[in-house]
């Protein structure tokens, strides 16, 4: 069980910012042509521990200076604001929809990626979605995370790629999804400060490709309850052998819908196996990851709307996630509380 990539550890943290996305169901295509979409502004408080992630959307998530490569990271607390959105245009006669915006599943992974793509409904065959992913606002990581007793310098981490989704397969509640990303660290300097050989530095190279496959099934009970187990496999094919991994995760999502109340809860557990020994610690890293999340929506009883939207909803949530490594330096932990509003057209 080895460390999954540094920005995907938080799979059960940022999910609460926008609420669990009802087990990642692809929204059905409207029956009428025209524009539709959503905007979901939210604010929150986060306490985060990491030695690897520098910042996300401008919010600092770890210290510039560390005095040890053997200790667990110190915590950083910050407020956070996100305004994800999606804009679609539907061609009702052909059951086709074009879309642009933020995919909530990307926020789960600390990735403020935008997606542009197309959905196509094909009768009993199901709903197909394909899109291109691009980083509108890069996350920040440390150029060399292993600098000791000096200020570390950050650099952009971008990810571009593509996603394919097949939902409601043959009229069922089964969904399959594949995502490919090209990960680029603008200035990768891992290990330079320690004077590692070029070969050992290459083993720490975080650039490369990521392949993520997900399969889920939604079980619905009594019209109000949904339970969705999800299995995820990730292949991080990084240029550095010590950064390349195979990871397996299991996630269980519960949703209760009885308007005006919607409640979602999410639990996840995972592990990752890295390919080669870490040259700094002379051992291969093992990680176990756990996450819990809950969100509550309340549809506005006063019928308030924004520019002709559906009545807005309020939401509030809390989450905890922990990644326990056999190398203390790579431990990561986060606690978050959030709230906001949701407008849909």
N, C-alpha and C positions, 0 to 999 in steps of 0.2 A: 504494500500500500504506500505509494509514493506521491509526492506533492503534485497536485493538479496545478495548472498555470495560475499565476498570481492574481489575475483579474477575474477568474471564473469561480474562485472560492466562495464569493458572496452570493451564491445562487438563492439563498433563502433570506437575504437581507433587503436588497433594493426592491424585491418583489412587493414589500409592504408599501413602498412609496406610492404606488398606483393601485394597490390591492392585488390580490391573486387574480390572474387573468382567466378565471374559470377553466383551469386546466388547459390553457393555451388553445381553446377552440377558435377556429377561423370563423369570423363573423359571416353570416349568410349574406348573399347578394340581395339588395332590395328589389322589390317587385316593380318599382318605377324608375325611369331614367332620371339622371340629374346628379347634383353634388350632395355629398354627405360627409360626415367626419366627426371627430371629437377633439376636445381639448381638456386636459386633466391637470391643472396646476395644483401643486402640493408643496408644503413646507414641513420640515422635520428637524429632529435632533439626532445626531449620531455620535457614538463613542466607538472608535476604531483603533485596532492594534495591528500594525504591519511594519516590517522592515523593508518591504519591496515596493509598495505602491506609494508614489509621492503625492498625487492629488487627482481629483476627479471633478471636472467642471469648475476648476479653480478652487476647490475646497481641499485644504491640506489634510492628508490622511496619515502622515508619518513624519518623524523628526528629520531635519536636515543632517543632524549629527548623531552618530551612534558611537558608544565607547567600548563596544564588545561585539564580537561575532559569535559569542556563545550564549548570550542571554536572550530571553523573550523580549519582544518590542514593547516600548512604552505606549500608552494610550494617547490618542488625540481626540478632542471633542469639537464638534462644529455644528452649526446650523446648516441646512441644505434646502435649496429650492430647485424644483424641476417643473418644466412646463411641456410635457410630451403632447404631441398632436398627431392627427392623421387626417388626410384629405383624400376623398375618393370621388370618382365619377363613374356612374353606372350606365351601361347600355342594356336596358332591360330586355329588349327583343332577342339579343344573342346571349344573355346571361353572362355578360362580361363586365369586369370592373377594373379600372386603373386606379392605383393608389400611390401616395407619397406620404412619408412621415416616420414617426418613431414606433418601432415594434416594442411592446411592453416586455417581451421576453428578453430583449437585449439589455434593457435597464436592469433586469435581474442579475445580469453578469457584468455590471459596472461598465457598460459599453453604450455610449450615447450615439449609436449608429443610426443613420437614416436609411430607409429602404424605399426603392421605387420599383414597382412591379405590376403584375396583372393577376387577377383571379378569374377562373372560368368554371362555371357550373356545368356538369355533364350528366344530368339526369341521375339515375341510380348508380352510376359509376362513382359519383362523389364530387367533391370540390377541389380543384387544383389551384395552387398558388405558386408563382415563381417571382423572384425579385433579386435585384442587385443591391448589395449592402455597401455603404460608404461612411467613413468617419467624418461627421460634420464638425465635431469638437473633440480632438484627441484627448485621451487620458494621459497622465504624466507618470513616468516611472523614473527611477534613478539610473543615470548613465552607468555608474558603477555602485551597486548597492553595498559593496564590501569595503568601502572607505571607512576608516576608524579614526575617531578623534579629530576629524576635519569635516567641514561642510560638504555634503554631497550635492551634486548638481543634477537637475532633472532634465528629461528629454521626452519628446512626444512618442506615444505608442499609438499607431493607427492600425486599423484592420478593415480591409475591403474584401468583398467576396460575393457569394450568391446563396440563396436559400430556395429550397423546393419543399412544398407541403402538399400532402394528399390527405384530406379530411373527409369524414363521413364516408369511409370506404365502402362501396357497394351498399349504401344506405344505412350502414351501421354507425356506431359511435367510436369507431377505431380511427386513429390518426397516426400517420407516419411523417417524419420530417428529417431533412438532411440539410446541414449548413456547412459551407466551406468558407474559410477565411484565410487571407494572407496577412500574417502578423509582421509589422515592420517597426523596429525600434530605431528611431532616427539616429541616435548615437549610442551604439552598444559598446560599453567599455568594461564589462564585468571581469573582475580579476586583475585589472591593470595596476591598481594601487598596491596589491599584495605582491606584485612582481612575478606572477605566475608565468610559466612558459607559454609560448603561443599555442601549443597544443592543448594545454589545460584551459586557457582562455577560450579557445574555440569550443570546448565542451560545455561552457557556460553560456553560449550564444543563444539569446532568446528569440531571434528572428526565425521565421518558418511558417508552416501551414498548420491549420487546425481543421479537423473533420469531426462533426458532431452529428450523431444519429439519435433520434428520439422516437419512441413508440408509446402511445397511451391509449387507454380505453375509458370512456365515461359511462359509469353505471348510474342510472337515474331511478329514484325511489319516490313514490307517492307525489310526484309532480313538484316536490319542493326540495328534494335532497339529491345531490350528485356526489359521487365518490370516484376519483380518477387516479389510478396508479399509473406512474410514468417510469419507464426505464430509459436511461441515457448511457450512451457509450461515446467517449471522446478520444480521438487519436490526435495528440499534439506532436506533430512531426517537425520538431524544431531543428535548426541547424546544429545546435549543441546537443550531443548525445546525452549529457546529464540533464538537459531540459526537456527531452522528448519523453512522452509517457503514453500509457493506456490507462484510461480512467473509467470507472463504472459508478453510476449513481442510481438510487431509487428515491422517488418522490411520491408522496401521497397527498392529494388535495381533496378537501371536503368543501362543498358549497351548500348553503341553505338559502333559498329564495322564497320569500313570502312578503311581497311588496306591501308597505314601503321598506321592509328590512331585507338586506342581503348580507350574509355573513360567510366569510371564507377562512379556512384554516389550512396550513401547509406544513408538512414535516418532511425532512430529507435526510438521507444518510449516504455517504459515499467514500470511496477510496481510490487511490491512483498508484500505478506501478511505473516507476521511471526506468529508463533503459540502462543507464550507466552510473557508475559511482561518481559522487560529487568530489572534485579534486581538492576543494578547500577542507572538507571534513573527512575525507577518505572513507566515506560510506555512502550507500544509496539511501535516499530519503524515503521515509514512510509517513504518510498522513492519513488521519481519519477526520472526516468532516461531518458535522451535525447542524441542523437548522430547524427552527420553529418559527412560525409566523401566524398572525391572525389579523383580519381586517373586517371592519363593520361599515356597511353603507346604509344611509338613510335617505330615501327619496324625498325630496323637499315637499312637505305637505301644503305649502302655500302656493305651489305652482309657479315659482319663480323660474325664469328662463333668460337666455342671453341671445339676442338677435334671432329670435324664432326657434331656439333649440327646444328639445324636450325638457320637461321640468328637471332642474339640476339635482344632483345628489351630493350629500356630504359624506365624507369617509374619514375614518381614523384607524390607525393600526399600530402594531408593535411587533418586533422581531428580534431574534437572537441567533447568531451563527458562530460556530467555533471550529477552527481547523487545528488539530493537535498533531504536531510533527515530532518525529524522533530526533530532529535537530531543532533545538529551541529557537534559533534565529528565525526559522520559517513559521513559527506559530502565528496564527491570525485569529482575531476575535472582533465581533461587532455587535452592538446593541443599538436599536433605533426605535424612535417613536415618530409618528407622522400624522398629518391630517390635511384635508384639502377639499376641493369641489370638482365635480365632473359634469361637463356639458356635452351633449351628443345631439347631432342633427340628422 
